[in-house]
Amino acid sequence: MPWYAWLILVLAIGSIVGGLLLLRENAEKLPLTEEQLKRVHERNALADAKDAQDR
């Protein structure tokens, strides 16, 4: 491969990695109330039970 193909490849990979790092840096946790968190846990438990039943 010529040198400019390697350069384009390195730039593409660097762009992808840089974008992922930016996403990780700017990610914030959602502020949930206790009631909302409880409902999320209940839904997850129901979904897990349904998945186990389907198997």
C-alpha distance matrix in Angstrom:
0.0 3.8 6.6 8.2 6.3 7.1 10.4 11.2 10.7 13.0 15.4 15.8 16.6 18.8 20.6 21.4 22.7 24.6 26.2 27.3 28.7 30.6 32.0 33.2 34.8 36.7 37.9 41.6 44.0 46.3 49.9 51.8 55.6 57.1 58.2 54.7 53.2 55.9 55.2 51.5 52.4 54.9 52.4 49.8 52.6 53.6 50.1 49.7 53.1 52.2 48.9 50.8 53.4 50.9 49.5
3.8 0.0 3.8 5.6 5.5 6.8 9.0 10.4 11.1 12.9 14.7 15.9 17.2 18.8 20.4 21.9 23.2 24.5 26.3 27.9 29.1 30.6 32.4 33.7 34.9 36.8 38.3 42.1 44.7 47.0 50.5 52.7 56.5 58.1 59.3 55.9 54.5 57.4 56.7 53.0 54.0 56.7 54.2 51.8 54.7 55.7 52.3 52.0 55.4 54.6 51.4 53.4 56.1 53.6 52.4
6.6 3.8 0.0 3.8 5.4 5.2 6.3 8.8 9.9 10.7 12.4 14.4 15.5 16.4 18.3 20.2 21.1 22.2 24.3 26.0 26.8 28.3 30.4 31.6 32.5 34.5 36.3 40.0 42.7 45.2 48.6 51.0 54.7 56.5 57.8 54.5 53.0 56.0 55.5 51.9 52.9 55.7 53.4 51.0 53.9 55.2 51.8 51.5 55.1 54.4 51.3 53.3 56.1 53.9 52.7
8.2 5.6 3.8 0.0 3.8 5.3 4.8 6.2 8.5 9.7 10.4 12.2 14.2 15.0 16.2 18.4 19.8 20.5 22.3 24.4 25.4 26.5 28.5 30.1 31.0 32.6 34.5 38.2 41.1 43.4 46.8 49.2 52.9 54.9 56.1 52.6 51.4 54.5 53.9 50.2 51.6 54.3 51.8 49.6 52.7 53.8 50.5 50.4 54.0 53.2 50.2 52.5 55.2 52.9 51.9
6.3 5.5 5.4 3.8 0.0 3.8 5.3 5.1 6.1 8.6 9.9 10.6 12.3 14.1 15.2 16.7 18.4 19.7 21.1 22.8 24.3 25.6 27.2 28.8 30.1 31.7 33.2 37.0 39.6 41.9 45.4 47.5 51.3 53.1 54.2 50.7 49.4 52.4 51.6 48.0 49.2 51.8 49.3 47.0 50.0 51.0 47.6 47.5 51.0 50.1 47.1 49.3 51.9 49.5 48.5
7.1 6.8 5.2 5.3 3.8 0.0 3.8 5.5 5.0 6.1 8.5 9.8 10.6 12.0 14.0 15.4 16.4 17.9 19.9 21.2 22.3 24.0 25.8 27.0 28.2 30.2 31.7 35.4 38.0 40.5 43.9 46.2 49.9 51.6 52.9 49.5 48.0 51.0 50.4 46.8 47.8 50.5 48.2 45.8 48.7 50.0 46.6 46.3 49.9 49.3 46.1 48.2 51.0 48.8 47.7
10.4 9.0 6.3 4.8 5.3 3.8 0.0 3.8 5.4 5.2 6.1 8.6 10.0 10.4 12.1 14.3 15.3 16.0 18.1 20.0 20.8 22.1 24.2 25.6 26.4 28.2 30.1 33.9 36.7 39.2 42.5 45.0 48.7 50.6 52.0 48.6 47.2 50.4 49.9 46.3 47.5 50.4 48.1 45.8 48.9 50.2 47.0 46.9 50.5 50.0 47.0 49.2 52.0 49.9 49.0
11.2 10.4 8.8 6.2 5.1 5.5 3.8 0.0 3.8 5.5 5.1 6.1 8.6 9.7 10.4 12.4 14.2 15.0 16.4 18.5 19.8 20.8 22.6 24.4 25.5 26.9 28.6 32.4 35.2 37.4 40.8 43.1 46.9 48.8 50.0 46.5 45.4 48.5 47.7 44.2 45.6 48.3 45.8 43.7 46.9 48.0 44.7 44.8 48.4 47.6 44.7 47.1 49.8 47.6 46.8
10.7 11.1 9.9 8.5 6.1 5.0 5.4 3.8 0.0 3.8 5.5 5.2 6.2 8.5 9.9 10.8 12.4 14.1 15.5 16.8 18.4 20.0 21.4 22.8 24.3 26.0 27.3 31.1 33.7 36.0 39.5 41.6 45.4 47.1 48.2 44.8 43.4 46.4 45.8 42.1 43.3 46.0 43.6 41.2 44.3 45.5 42.1 42.0 45.6 44.9 41.9 44.1 46.9 44.7 43.7
13.0 12.9 10.7 9.7 8.6 6.1 5.2 5.5 3.8 0.0 3.8 5.5 5.2 6.0 8.5 10.0 10.5 11.8 14.1 15.4 16.2 18.0 19.9 21.0 22.1 24.1 25.7 29.5 32.1 34.7 38.1 40.4 44.1 45.8 47.3 44.0 42.5 45.6 45.2 41.5 42.6 45.5 43.4 41.0 44.0 45.5 42.3 42.0 45.7 45.3 42.4 44.5 47.4 45.5 44.5
15.4 14.7 12.4 10.4 9.9 8.5 6.1 5.1 5.5 3.8 0.0 3.8 5.5 5.0 6.0 8.6 9.9 10.2 12.0 14.2 15.1 16.1 18.2 19.8 20.6 22.2 24.1 27.9 30.8 33.2 36.5 39.0 42.7 44.7 46.1 42.7 41.5 44.7 44.2 40.7 42.1 45.0 42.7 40.6 43.8 45.2 42.1 42.1 45.8 45.3 42.6 45.0 47.8 45.9 45.2
15.8 15.9 14.4 12.2 10.6 9.8 8.6 6.1 5.2 5.5 3.8 0.0 3.8 5.4 5.1 6.3 8.7 9.8 10.6 12.5 14.3 15.4 16.7 18.6 20.0 21.3 22.7 26.5 29.2 31.4 34.8 37.1 40.8 42.8 43.9 40.4 39.3 42.4 41.7 38.1 39.6 42.3 39.9 37.8 41.0 42.2 39.0 39.1 42.8 42.1 39.4 41.8 44.5 42.5 41.9
16.6 17.2 15.5 14.2 12.3 10.6 10.0 8.6 6.2 5.2 5.5 3.8 0.0 3.8 5.4 5.2 6.2 8.4 9.9 10.7 12.3 14.2 15.5 16.7 18.3 20.2 21.3 25.1 27.5 30.0 33.4 35.6 39.3 41.0 42.3 39.0 37.5 40.5 40.1 36.4 37.6 40.4 38.2 35.9 39.0 40.4 37.2 37.0 40.7 40.3 37.5 39.7 42.6 40.7 39.9
18.8 18.8 16.4 15.0 14.1 12.0 10.4 9.7 8.5 6.0 5.0 5.4 3.8 0.0 3.8 5.5 5.2 5.9 8.4 9.9 10.4 12.0 14.1 15.3 16.2 18.2 19.9 23.6 26.4 29.0 32.3 34.8 38.5 40.3 41.9 38.6 37.2 40.4 40.2 36.6 37.8 40.9 38.9 36.6 39.8 41.4 38.4 38.3 42.1 41.9 39.2 41.4 44.4 42.8 42.1
20.6 20.4 18.3 16.2 15.2 14.0 12.1 10.4 9.9 8.5 6.0 5.1 5.4 3.8 0.0 3.8 5.6 5.1 6.1 8.6 9.9 10.5 12.3 14.3 15.2 16.5 18.3 22.0 24.9 27.2 30.6 33.1 36.8 38.9 40.2 36.8 35.7 39.0 38.5 35.1 36.6 39.5 37.4 35.4 38.7 40.1 37.1 37.4 41.2 40.8 38.3 40.7 43.6 41.8 41.5
21.4 21.9 20.2 18.4 16.7 15.4 14.3 12.4 10.8 10.0 8.6 6.3 5.2 5.5 3.8 0.0 3.8 5.5 5.2 6.3 8.7 10.0 10.7 12.5 14.3 15.6 16.6 20.4 23.0 25.2 28.7 30.9 34.6 36.5 37.7 34.3 33.0 36.2 35.6 32.1 33.5 36.3 34.1 32.0 35.3 36.7 33.6 33.8 37.5 37.1 34.6 37.0 39.8 38.1 37.7
22.7 23.2 21.1 19.8 18.4 16.4 15.3 14.2 12.4 10.5 9.9 8.7 6.2 5.2 5.6 3.8 0.0 3.8 5.4 5.1 6.2 8.6 9.9 10.6 12.3 14.4 15.4 19.2 21.7 24.3 27.7 30.0 33.7 35.4 36.9 33.7 32.1 35.3 35.2 31.6 32.7 35.8 33.9 31.6 34.7 36.4 33.6 33.4 37.2 37.2 34.6 36.8 39.8 38.4 37.8
24.6 24.5 22.2 20.5 19.7 17.9 16.0 15.0 14.1 11.8 10.2 9.8 8.4 5.9 5.1 5.5 3.8 0.0 3.8 5.4 5.1 6.2 8.7 9.9 10.5 12.3 14.3 17.9 20.9 23.5 26.7 29.4 33.1 35.0 36.7 33.5 32.2 35.6 35.5 32.1 33.5 36.6 34.8 32.8 36.1 37.8 35.1 35.3 39.0 39.1 36.7 39.0 42.0 40.7 40.3
26.2 26.3 24.3 22.3 21.1 19.9 18.1 16.4 15.5 14.1 12.0 10.6 9.9 8.4 6.1 5.2 5.4 3.8 0.0 3.8 5.4 5.1 6.2 8.7 9.9 10.7 12.3 16.0 18.9 21.2 24.5 27.0 30.8 32.9 34.3 30.9 29.9 33.3 32.9 29.5 31.2 34.2 32.2 30.4 33.8 35.3 32.6 33.0 36.8 36.6 34.4 37.0 39.8 38.4 38.3
27.3 27.9 26.0 24.4 22.8 21.2 20.0 18.5 16.8 15.4 14.2 12.5 10.7 9.9 8.6 6.3 5.1 5.4 3.8 0.0 3.8 5.4 5.1 6.2 8.6 10.0 10.6 14.3 16.8 19.3 22.7 25.0 28.7 30.5 32.0 28.7 27.3 30.6 30.4 26.9 28.3 31.3 29.5 27.4 30.7 32.4 29.7 29.9 33.7 33.7 31.4 33.8 36.7 35.5 35.3
28.7 29.1 26.8 25.4 24.3 22.3 20.8 19.8 18.4 16.2 15.1 14.3 12.3 10.4 9.9 8.7 6.2 5.1 5.4 3.8 0.0 3.8 5.4 5.1 6.1 8.7 10.0 13.5 16.3 19.2 22.3 24.9 28.6 30.4 32.2 29.2 27.6 31.0 31.2 27.8 29.1 32.4 30.9 28.8 32.0 34.0 31.6 31.6 35.4 35.7 33.6 35.7 38.8 37.9 37.6
30.6 30.6 28.3 26.5 25.6 24.0 22.1 20.8 20.0 18.0 16.1 15.4 14.2 12.0 10.5 10.0 8.6 6.2 5.1 5.4 3.8 0.0 3.8 5.4 5.1 6.2 8.5 12.0 15.3 17.9 20.9 23.8 27.4 29.6 31.4 28.3 27.2 30.7 30.8 27.6 29.2 32.5 31.0 29.3 32.6 34.5 32.2 32.6 36.3 36.6 34.7 37.1 40.0 39.1 39.1
32.0 32.4 30.4 28.5 27.2 25.8 24.2 22.6 21.4 19.9 18.2 16.7 15.5 14.1 12.3 10.7 9.9 8.7 6.2 5.1 5.4 3.8 0.0 3.8 5.5 5.3 6.0 9.8 12.7 15.0 18.3 20.9 24.6 26.8 28.3 25.1 24.0 27.5 27.3 24.1 25.8 29.0 27.3 25.7 29.1 30.8 28.5 29.1 32.8 32.9 31.2 33.7 36.5 35.6 35.8
33.2 33.7 31.6 30.1 28.8 27.0 25.6 24.4 22.8 21.0 19.8 18.6 16.7 15.3 14.3 12.5 10.6 9.9 8.7 6.2 5.1 5.4 3.8 0.0 3.8 5.6 5.3 8.7 11.3 14.2 17.3 19.9 23.5 25.3 27.2 24.2 22.6 26.1 26.4 23.1 24.4 27.8 26.5 24.5 27.8 29.9 27.7 27.9 31.6 32.2 30.4 32.5 35.6 34.9 34.9
34.8 34.9 32.5 31.0 30.1 28.2 26.4 25.5 24.3 22.1 20.6 20.0 18.3 16.2 15.2 14.3 12.3 10.5 9.9 8.6 6.1 5.1 5.5 3.8 0.0 3.8 5.7 8.5 11.6 14.7 17.3 20.4 23.8 25.9 28.0 25.3 23.9 27.5 28.1 25.0 26.4 29.9 28.8 27.1 30.3 32.5 30.7 30.9 34.6 35.2 33.6 35.7 38.8 38.3 38.4
36.7 36.8 34.5 32.6 31.7 30.2 28.2 26.9 26.0 24.1 22.2 21.3 20.2 18.2 16.5 15.6 14.4 12.3 10.7 10.0 8.7 6.2 5.3 5.6 3.8 0.0 3.8 6.4 10.0 12.5 15.1 18.3 21.8 24.2 26.1 23.2 22.3 26.1 26.3 23.5 25.4 28.6 27.5 26.2 29.6 31.5 29.8 30.5 34.0 34.5 33.2 35.6 38.4 37.9 38.3
37.9 38.3 36.3 34.5 33.2 31.7 30.1 28.6 27.3 25.7 24.1 22.7 21.3 19.9 18.3 16.6 15.4 14.3 12.3 10.6 10.0 8.5 6.0 5.3 5.7 3.8 0.0 3.8 6.9 9.4 12.5 15.3 18.9 21.1 22.9 19.9 18.9 22.5 22.8 19.8 21.6 24.9 23.8 22.4 25.8 27.7 26.1 26.7 30.3 30.8 29.6 32.0 34.7 34.4 34.9
41.6 42.1 40.0 38.2 37.0 35.4 33.9 32.4 31.1 29.5 27.9 26.5 25.1 23.6 22.0 20.4 19.2 17.9 16.0 14.3 13.5 12.0 9.8 8.7 8.5 6.4 3.8 0.0 3.8 6.4 8.9 12.0 15.5 17.8 19.8 17.2 16.2 19.9 20.5 17.9 19.8 23.1 22.4 21.4 24.6 26.6 25.4 26.2 29.6 30.4 29.6 31.8 34.5 34.5 35.2
44.0 44.7 42.7 41.1 39.6 38.0 36.7 35.2 33.7 32.1 30.8 29.2 27.5 26.4 24.9 23.0 21.7 20.9 18.9 16.8 16.3 15.3 12.7 11.3 11.6 10.0 6.9 3.8 0.0 3.8 6.3 8.8 12.3 14.3 16.4 13.8 12.5 16.3 17.0 14.6 16.2 19.6 19.2 18.3 21.3 23.5 22.6 23.3 26.6 27.6 27.1 29.1 31.7 32.0 32.8
46.3 47.0 45.2 43.4 41.9 40.5 39.2 37.4 36.0 34.7 33.2 31.4 30.0 29.0 27.2 25.2 24.3 23.5 21.2 19.3 19.2 17.9 15.0 14.2 14.7 12.5 9.4 6.4 3.8 0.0 3.8 5.9 9.6 12.2 13.7 10.8 10.4 14.2 14.5 12.5 14.8 17.7 17.2 17.0 20.1 21.9 21.3 22.6 25.5 26.4 26.3 28.5 30.8 31.2 32.4
49.9 50.5 48.6 46.8 45.4 43.9 42.5 40.8 39.5 38.1 36.5 34.8 33.4 32.3 30.6 28.7 27.7 26.7 24.5 22.7 22.3 20.9 18.3 17.3 17.3 15.1 12.5 8.9 6.3 3.8 0.0 3.8 6.8 9.7 11.7 9.7 9.6 13.2 14.1 13.0 15.1 17.9 18.1 18.3 21.0 22.8 22.8 24.1 26.7 27.9 28.2 30.2 32.3 33.0 34.4
51.8 52.7 51.0 49.2 47.5 46.2 45.0 43.1 41.6 40.4 39.0 37.1 35.6 34.8 33.1 30.9 30.0 29.4 27.0 25.0 24.9 23.8 20.9 19.9 20.4 18.3 15.3 12.0 8.8 5.9 3.8 0.0 3.8 6.5 8.0 5.9 6.1 9.6 10.5 9.8 12.0 14.5 14.9 15.6 18.0 19.7 20.2 21.6 23.9 25.1 25.8 27.7 29.6 30.6 32.1
55.6 56.5 54.7 52.9 51.3 49.9 48.7 46.9 45.4 44.1 42.7 40.8 39.3 38.5 36.8 34.6 33.7 33.1 30.8 28.7 28.6 27.4 24.6 23.5 23.8 21.8 18.9 15.5 12.3 9.6 6.8 3.8 0.0 3.8 5.4 5.2 6.2 8.6 10.0 10.7 12.4 14.3 15.5 16.7 18.5 20.1 21.2 22.6 24.5 25.9 27.1 28.7 30.4 31.7 33.4
57.1 58.1 56.5 54.9 53.1 51.6 50.6 48.8 47.1 45.8 44.7 42.8 41.0 40.3 38.9 36.5 35.4 35.0 32.9 30.5 30.4 29.6 26.8 25.3 25.9 24.2 21.1 17.8 14.3 12.2 9.7 6.5 3.8 0.0 3.8 5.5 5.1 6.1 8.7 9.9 10.5 12.2 14.3 15.3 16.5 18.4 20.0 21.0 22.5 24.4 25.7 26.9 28.5 30.3 31.8
58.2 59.3 57.8 56.1 54.2 52.9 52.0 50.0 48.2 47.3 46.1 43.9 42.3 41.9 40.2 37.7 36.9 36.7 34.3 32.0 32.2 31.4 28.3 27.2 28.0 26.1 22.9 19.8 16.4 13.7 11.7 8.0 5.4 3.8 0.0 3.8 5.4 5.0 6.3 8.7 10.0 10.6 12.4 14.3 15.4 16.6 18.4 20.0 21.1 22.6 24.4 25.8 27.0 28.7 30.6
54.7 55.9 54.5 52.6 50.7 49.5 48.6 46.5 44.8 44.0 42.7 40.4 39.0 38.6 36.8 34.3 33.7 33.5 30.9 28.7 29.2 28.3 25.1 24.2 25.3 23.2 19.9 17.2 13.8 10.8 9.7 5.9 5.2 5.5 3.8 0.0 3.8 5.4 5.1 6.3 8.7 9.9 10.6 12.4 14.3 15.4 16.5 18.4 20.0 21.1 22.5 24.4 25.7 26.9 28.9
53.2 54.5 53.0 51.4 49.4 48.0 47.2 45.4 43.4 42.5 41.5 39.3 37.5 37.2 35.7 33.0 32.1 32.2 29.9 27.3 27.6 27.2 24.0 22.6 23.9 22.3 18.9 16.2 12.5 10.4 9.6 6.1 6.2 5.1 5.4 3.8 0.0 3.8 5.5 5.1 6.3 8.6 9.9 10.6 12.4 14.3 15.4 16.5 18.4 20.0 21.0 22.5 24.3 25.7 27.3
55.9 57.4 56.0 54.5 52.4 51.0 50.4 48.5 46.4 45.6 44.7 42.4 40.5 40.4 39.0 36.2 35.3 35.6 33.3 30.6 31.0 30.7 27.5 26.1 27.5 26.1 22.5 19.9 16.3 14.2 13.2 9.6 8.6 6.1 5.0 5.4 3.8 0.0 3.8 5.4 5.2 6.2 8.7 9.9 10.6 12.4 14.3 15.3 16.5 18.4 20.0 21.1 22.5 24.4 26.1
55.2 56.7 55.5 53.9 51.6 50.4 49.9 47.7 45.8 45.2 44.2 41.7 40.1 40.2 38.5 35.6 35.2 35.5 32.9 30.4 31.2 30.8 27.3 26.4 28.1 26.3 22.8 20.5 17.0 14.5 14.1 10.5 10.0 8.7 6.3 5.1 5.5 3.8 0.0 3.8 5.4 5.0 6.1 8.6 9.8 10.5 12.2 14.1 15.3 16.4 18.2 19.9 20.9 22.4 24.5
51.5 53.0 51.9 50.2 48.0 46.8 46.3 44.2 42.1 41.5 40.7 38.1 36.4 36.6 35.1 32.1 31.6 32.1 29.5 26.9 27.8 27.6 24.1 23.1 25.0 23.5 19.8 17.9 14.6 12.5 13.0 9.8 10.7 9.9 8.7 6.3 5.1 5.4 3.8 0.0 3.8 5.4 5.2 6.2 8.6 9.9 10.5 12.2 14.2 15.3 16.4 18.3 19.9 21.0 22.8
52.4 54.0 52.9 51.6 49.2 47.8 47.5 45.6 43.3 42.6 42.1 39.6 37.6 37.8 36.6 33.5 32.7 33.5 31.2 28.3 29.1 29.2 25.8 24.4 26.4 25.4 21.6 19.8 16.2 14.8 15.1 12.0 12.4 10.5 10.0 8.7 6.3 5.2 5.4 3.8 0.0 3.8 5.5 5.1 6.2 8.6 9.9 10.5 12.2 14.2 15.2 16.4 18.3 19.9 21.3
54.9 56.7 55.7 54.3 51.8 50.5 50.4 48.3 46.0 45.5 45.0 42.3 40.4 40.9 39.5 36.3 35.8 36.6 34.2 31.3 32.4 32.5 29.0 27.8 29.9 28.6 24.9 23.1 19.6 17.7 17.9 14.5 14.3 12.2 10.6 9.9 8.6 6.2 5.0 5.4 3.8 0.0 3.8 5.4 5.1 6.2 8.6 9.9 10.6 12.3 14.2 15.3 16.5 18.4 20.2
52.4 54.2 53.4 51.8 49.3 48.2 48.1 45.8 43.6 43.4 42.7 39.9 38.2 38.9 37.4 34.1 33.9 34.8 32.2 29.5 30.9 31.0 27.3 26.5 28.8 27.5 23.8 22.4 19.2 17.2 18.1 14.9 15.5 14.3 12.4 10.6 9.9 8.7 6.1 5.2 5.5 3.8 0.0 3.8 5.4 5.1 6.1 8.5 9.8 10.5 12.2 14.1 15.2 16.4 18.5
49.8 51.8 51.0 49.6 47.0 45.8 45.8 43.7 41.2 41.0 40.6 37.8 35.9 36.6 35.4 32.0 31.6 32.8 30.4 27.4 28.8 29.3 25.7 24.5 27.1 26.2 22.4 21.4 18.3 17.0 18.3 15.6 16.7 15.3 14.3 12.4 10.6 9.9 8.6 6.2 5.1 5.4 3.8 0.0 3.8 5.4 5.1 6.1 8.5 9.8 10.4 12.2 14.1 15.2 16.7
52.6 54.7 53.9 52.7 50.0 48.7 48.9 46.9 44.3 44.0 43.8 41.0 39.0 39.8 38.7 35.3 34.7 36.1 33.8 30.7 32.0 32.6 29.1 27.8 30.3 29.6 25.8 24.6 21.3 20.1 21.0 18.0 18.5 16.5 15.4 14.3 12.4 10.6 9.8 8.6 6.2 5.1 5.4 3.8 0.0 3.8 5.5 5.1 6.1 8.6 9.9 10.5 12.2 14.2 15.6
53.6 55.7 55.2 53.8 51.0 50.0 50.2 48.0 45.5 45.5 45.2 42.2 40.4 41.4 40.1 36.7 36.4 37.8 35.3 32.4 34.0 34.5 30.8 29.9 32.5 31.5 27.7 26.6 23.5 21.9 22.8 19.7 20.1 18.4 16.6 15.4 14.3 12.4 10.5 9.9 8.6 6.2 5.1 5.4 3.8 0.0 3.8 5.5 5.1 6.1 8.6 9.9 10.5 12.3 14.4
50.1 52.3 51.8 50.5 47.6 46.6 47.0 44.7 42.1 42.3 42.1 39.0 37.2 38.4 37.1 33.6 33.6 35.1 32.6 29.7 31.6 32.2 28.5 27.7 30.7 29.8 26.1 25.4 22.6 21.3 22.8 20.2 21.2 20.0 18.4 16.5 15.4 14.3 12.2 10.5 9.9 8.6 6.1 5.1 5.5 3.8 0.0 3.8 5.4 5.1 6.1 8.6 9.8 10.5 12.5
49.7 52.0 51.5 50.4 47.5 46.3 46.9 44.8 42.0 42.0 42.1 39.1 37.0 38.3 37.4 33.8 33.4 35.3 33.0 29.9 31.6 32.6 29.1 27.9 30.9 30.5 26.7 26.2 23.3 22.6 24.1 21.6 22.6 21.0 20.0 18.4 16.5 15.3 14.1 12.2 10.5 9.9 8.5 6.1 5.1 5.5 3.8 0.0 3.8 5.4 5.1 6.1 8.5 9.9 10.9
53.1 55.4 55.1 54.0 51.0 49.9 50.5 48.4 45.6 45.7 45.8 42.8 40.7 42.1 41.2 37.5 37.2 39.0 36.8 33.7 35.4 36.3 32.8 31.6 34.6 34.0 30.3 29.6 26.6 25.5 26.7 23.9 24.5 22.5 21.1 20.0 18.4 16.5 15.3 14.2 12.2 10.6 9.8 8.5 6.1 5.1 5.4 3.8 0.0 3.8 5.5 5.1 6.1 8.6 10.1
52.2 54.6 54.4 53.2 50.1 49.3 50.0 47.6 44.9 45.3 45.3 42.1 40.3 41.9 40.8 37.1 37.2 39.1 36.6 33.7 35.7 36.6 32.9 32.2 35.2 34.5 30.8 30.4 27.6 26.4 27.9 25.1 25.9 24.4 22.6 21.1 20.0 18.4 16.4 15.3 14.2 12.3 10.5 9.8 8.6 6.1 5.1 5.4 3.8 0.0 3.8 5.4 5.0 6.1 8.8
48.9 51.4 51.3 50.2 47.1 46.1 47.0 44.7 41.9 42.4 42.6 39.4 37.5 39.2 38.3 34.6 34.6 36.7 34.4 31.4 33.6 34.7 31.2 30.4 33.6 33.2 29.6 29.6 27.1 26.3 28.2 25.8 27.1 25.7 24.4 22.5 21.0 20.0 18.2 16.4 15.2 14.2 12.2 10.4 9.9 8.6 6.1 5.1 5.5 3.8 0.0 3.8 5.4 5.1 6.5
50.8 53.4 53.3 52.5 49.3 48.2 49.2 47.1 44.1 44.5 45.0 41.8 39.7 41.4 40.7 37.0 36.8 39.0 37.0 33.8 35.7 37.1 33.7 32.5 35.7 35.6 32.0 31.8 29.1 28.5 30.2 27.7 28.7 26.9 25.8 24.4 22.5 21.1 19.9 18.3 16.4 15.3 14.1 12.2 10.5 9.9 8.6 6.1 5.1 5.4 3.8 0.0 3.8 5.5 5.4
53.4 56.1 56.1 55.2 51.9 51.0 52.0 49.8 46.9 47.4 47.8 44.5 42.6 44.4 43.6 39.8 39.8 42.0 39.8 36.7 38.8 40.0 36.5 35.6 38.8 38.4 34.7 34.5 31.7 30.8 32.3 29.6 30.4 28.5 27.0 25.7 24.3 22.5 20.9 19.9 18.3 16.5 15.2 14.1 12.2 10.5 9.8 8.5 6.1 5.0 5.4 3.8 0.0 3.8 5.4
50.9 53.6 53.9 52.9 49.5 48.8 49.9 47.6 44.7 45.5 45.9 42.5 40.7 42.8 41.8 38.1 38.4 40.7 38.4 35.5 37.9 39.1 35.6 34.9 38.3 37.9 34.4 34.5 32.0 31.2 33.0 30.6 31.7 30.3 28.7 26.9 25.7 24.4 22.4 21.0 19.9 18.4 16.4 15.2 14.2 12.3 10.5 9.9 8.6 6.1 5.1 5.5 3.8 0.0 3.8
49.5 52.4 52.7 51.9 48.5 47.7 49.0 46.8 43.7 44.5 45.2 41.9 39.9 42.1 41.5 37.7 37.8 40.3 38.3 35.3 37.6 39.1 35.8 34.9 38.4 38.3 34.9 35.2 32.8 32.4 34.4 32.1 33.4 31.8 30.6 28.9 27.3 26.1 24.5 22.8 21.3 20.2 18.5 16.7 15.6 14.4 12.5 10.9 10.1 8.8 6.5 5.4 5.4 3.8 0.0
